[in-house]
Amino acid sequence: MGRKFTEIDEAFVCEHCGEKVEPLGYSCRNHCPKCLYSKHVDKNPGDREEECKGLLEPIGVELDSKKGYVIIFRCQKCGAIRRNKAAKDDNIDLLISLTARH
């Protein structure tokens, strides 16, 4: 069975920094644009079926020729590694600092 994608672009409050995050508008919002943290809620993008619910800490950035900058996350609870495309309004200084870590 292939990966499924469920489009969910909703507002949320970041559990790491407390920022009120608005929907992205052109794709699905996956992480906080201020601190870049996310939450481990999906098994497949948008399905909300993951039971872990730990915070996903941004640990690096890689450049993908098709997707552009991709943020690498590690779950602080279970250690899972996830990746997600950076958004246009992401904190550019944080993105740059993460490129040095990977």
MOKATA-V475559 format. One line per field, one symbol per residue. phi: phi as a letter, one per 40 degrees, with the letter a starting at -180 (. if undefined). psi: psi as a letter, one per 20 degrees, with the letter a starting at -180 (. if undefined). burial: 1 if it has 24 or more other C-alpha atoms within 12 Angstrom, else 0. A space follows every 10 residues. Layout:
phi = ???
psi = ???
burial = ???
This chain:
phi = .ccbbbcbbb cabcccbgcc bcdcgbaccb acccbgcbbc bbcbdgcfcc cdgcccccba bbbbcbcgcb cbbbcccbgc bbbaccccbc ccccdccccc cc
psi = prpqpooonq qrppigijpo pqqghiapph rpigijqapn iqgqoiikip igjrpoppir pqpphhibpp ppqppigijq pqqqpqqhjq ohgggghhhi h.
burial = 0000000000 0001010000 1000000111 1111111111 1100100000 0001111111 1100000011 1111100001 1111111001 0001100100 00
